[in-house]
Amino acid sequence: MKLFNKAKPEPVSEPSRLHVGCGQEAIAGWINIDNRALPGVDRVLDVRQGLPFENIEAIYAEHFLEHLSLEEGLDFLRGCQKALSPVGILRLSTPNLDWVYATHYRLDQKQPDQEGFIDCLRMNRAFHGWGHQFLYNRAMLKAVLRAAGFDEVTFHRYGESPHDALRGLERHETWEDTEALPHVLIAEASGHTRKPVPLPEKELAEFLEAIHIR
């Protein structure tokens, strides 16, 4: 499923940065994009229908990717790849499925029914609440970025980056975590590979078939 239209990209004469899904957390010096005309939003766009830019220095999306289906997410990442300059960088922040599982659900058959009841609600809320459509672990996030054509994928801690422009961007509330098990996955992707690594075809087809059964 291809969601991107063929609108002509807007050429950018100077290095520019896109903040996608900014909500009301606009970043000064960036082009702040949302699908609603909120205070601080520079461009109202449904990025599922395309990312009409080119030669972009950086793209940042915090707690946005999980609000797209897996198919929409892949198309969005491909669009980011196309919009970035050859040395451009994409930075993503998204909930860590491993942290959600470890902190929201206790595999203890002896736990009281009340605790099991609460854990069930918390786990389902993590998946379906706040408009979430797909949660990623580290392996899956890396896989979709490679499938989208990015050559290099690195992971970082909250607010940290080897690039000055990408440090201290996160605004979302934080939770107690560890370096080994962060509550969010923060990935930076760059470069362009001539041979994107496709997702495993059989497993992907089985997942999409099940998801689209309503």
N, C-alpha and C positions, 0 to 999 in steps of 0.2 A: 504494500500500500504506500503510495507516494503522496505526501500531503503538500509538497512544495510547489507553488505556482511558478510560472516562468516570467514573472515581473522582472524588468531590467534592474540590475543592482545599482545602488547609488554609489558612484565613485567617491572615494574619500581622498582628498588631496594631501591632508596631513594625518599623522598617526591619530587614530581615534579608538575609543574603548566603548564597548557595549555592556550595559548592565541589564540583563534580561530577567523579567519577572520581578522588577524592583519593588512593587507595592508602594508603600509610603516611605521606603528606606532609600531614597535617591542618594547617589554618590556624586559629589561635586566633581566636575571635570569629565564626567562620563556621559554618554548618551543613555539615559534611563528609559527603559522600555517596559511597558505593561499592556495588558489587554483592556485596561480601564483607565479613564482620564483622571487619575488621582493626583494630588498635589506633588509636584516635583517630577512628574512623568513628562519626558520630552517627546516620545513617540508612542502613540497607541497602536499596537500591532498584535495580531494573533500569530505568533511565530510558528504555529503549526501550519500556517499557510505560506510560510516562506520567511527568510531573513534577508531582506533586500539591501545588502551592503557588500562592499568588497574592500580589500586592502586594510582590514581592521587589525589593530595592534593587539588587542586583548578583548576577550569576552568573559564575563563573569555571571554566574547564575547560582544563587544560594537558595536551597530548599525549593527548587523548581522542577528538576528532572523527575522527581517522584510523583509529580502531578500529571505526568504524561503516561499514556500506555507504553508498553515496550516498543511497539511499532512507531508510535509518534516520537518517542525518545530517540530511536535510531535515526529517524528522518531529521529531527532537530540537530543532532550531533553532526550529521552529514552536512547540514546547512551551515553549521558553525565552521566546519572545515573549509567549506567553499568561501565563506565570508572573510576568513582570516588571511592576513598577508603570509608570505612564505615563512616568516619568523614569528608569526603571531602565536598567542597562547590562549587556551581555553582553561578557565578555572571553574570547577564545579564543587558544590557542597551539597551533600544529600545524606539522609539518615542511613546509618549503618545497620543492615539487617542482622548482622552477628550480634551487635550490642542490644538491639531490640529483643532478640531471642533470649540472650543471656540474662537480661534484666527484667523481662516482662513475663517469663513463663518458668515455673519451677516443676521439674520432672520428679515429683515426689508423691508416690502413690499413697503415702500415709498422711499427707497434709490434710487439714480440715476442709470440708466441702466449701466453706465460705472463702478460703484462700484460692481454691481451685476455680470457683465461680469468678472471683475478681481477676485472676490470671487470664481466664478465657476472654473476658471483656477487654482487658488491657491489650492482649495480643491482637484481637480483631480490630480494636480501635487504631492500633499502629498501622495496620494494613489498609483500613477503609476510612479512617477518620481524616478530617481536614482536606478532603479531596484527593488523598493519595490513591495512586493507581498501580504503582510498581515500586517495590523496595529492592535495593541493591546490596550485595556484599562486595567485598573488594574484588573477588575474581570476576563477578559479573560486570561490574563497572569498568574494569580494565578491558574485558572482552568486547563490550559494546563500543568503547572508544577506539579499539583497534579495528573493529568491524566498520566503523565510520571513516576509517582511513588515517587516523593519527598514528604517527610512527613511534612517538615516545610518550609514555604515561608514567607520572611519578605521583606519590602520595605525600601529603604534608599534614602537619598539625594545625589546629584552629588558629587562624591569623598569621601563620608562618608561610614564607615563600622565599626562594632565592632571588626573586624579582621584586624590586622596590615597589613597583606600581601595584603588585598583587598582595602586599602585606597588609594586615589589619583590616581587611575588607568585611569579614564576617560580622553580621549584626544579630543573627538569630540567637535566642537564649541558649545557654550552655547547660550541660548536665555533667554530673560527676563521671569521669571515665579515666582510662589509663592509656598510655601510649600504645600498648599492645591491643587494647580494645576501645578505640575512640567511639564516641556516640554518633559522630558524623564522619563520613568519608569525604576527604577533600583531595581532589585529583587535579593535576595540571597536565594538559595534553598539548602536544605541539608536533610540528613536522608533518610530512605527508608521505605515506607509503604507497608505492605503485601497486602493491598487492595486499589490499585489506584482508585481514584474517576473518573469514565469515564465522558466524555463530554455528555451533553444531546443528546441522540441518534437521536430523531426525528429532532431537529433543525440542528444538524450536518449533517445528511443525506440530508436535504433540501438544505443546503448551498453547500455541495460538488456536488450535482446534478446540481445546477445552475452554479457553477464555471466551471464545466467540459463541459458545453455546449458551443461549439465554432462555 
